Amino acid sequence: MQQLVQRMGLLLLTFFFAGCSLIKPWVKPYERENLADPIMAFESHPASTKYMNHVYEAREAARGAEGSSGGGCGCN
């Protein structure tokens, strides 16, 4: 009985690993250029967004929430 369970476990494990090797990427290499398009960015102007984020952190004394270092007075 135990030998049957071991064989079934081995067979199940073989099917599991065979199924994992069949995973294909969702994005094809020739489709990646569409994801690199600037229109896909979260911000339209990354430099101005970074500056406004800095101003907000200095004004609200909310340093650290965005991962930056420094005091709440705006002086780095």
Buried (B, 14 or more C-beta within 10 A) or exposed (E): EEEEEEEEEEEEEEEEEEEEEEEEEEEEEEEEEEEEEEEEEEEEEEEEEEEEBBEEBBEEEEBEEEEEEEEEEEEE
